[in-house]
């Protein structure tokens, strides 16, 4: 995975890339570590809108995906919590169908101030 770095509450970032739905480029991975408990909110969108892309969270401690956001829509969005500090994880973009250039926009929020 590509190293993105440390995350703090209040951070925001954009990850862009290209992906294909064949074995030539099956996924893009991005390694992160949170420095404090947080919520990560994201929107993953294909630039041309023609592909079905999914976003998964890889947990290296269990050597598997912790969960995936995999709706049939072309745009994926969601929010997940990381309750402990200094947790390594990876955001993984996967193409369910179609080749696409994409952007993932993410914002880091204070887990303790979540509006329910």
Secondary structure as the mmCIF struct_conf table of DSSP 4:
data_model
#
loop_
_struct_conf.conf_type_id
_struct_conf.id
_struct_conf.beg_label_comp_id
_struct_conf.beg_label_asym_id
_struct_conf.beg_label_seq_id
_struct_conf.end_label_comp_id
_struct_conf.end_label_asym_id
_struct_conf.end_label_seq_id
STRN STRN1 UNK A 2 UNK A 7
TURN_TY1_P TURN_TY1_P1 UNK A 9 UNK A 10
STRN STRN2 UNK A 12 UNK A 19
BEND BEND1 UNK A 21 UNK A 22
TURN_TY1_P TURN_TY1_P2 UNK A 23 UNK A 24
BEND BEND2 UNK A 25 UNK A 25
STRN STRN3 UNK A 27 UNK A 34
BEND BEND3 UNK A 35 UNK A 36
STRN STRN4 UNK A 38 UNK A 46
BEND BEND4 UNK A 47 UNK A 49
BEND BEND5 UNK A 51 UNK A 51
STRN STRN5 UNK A 52 UNK A 59
TURN_TY1_P TURN_TY1_P3 UNK A 60 UNK A 63
STRN STRN6 UNK A 64 UNK A 69
BEND BEND6 UNK A 72 UNK A 74
STRN STRN7 UNK A 75 UNK A 82
BEND BEND7 UNK A 84 UNK A 86
STRN STRN8 UNK A 87 UNK A 97
BEND BEND8 UNK A 98 UNK A 98
STRN STRN9 UNK A 100 UNK A 110
HELX_RH_3T_P HELX_RH_3T_P1 UNK A 111 UNK A 113
#
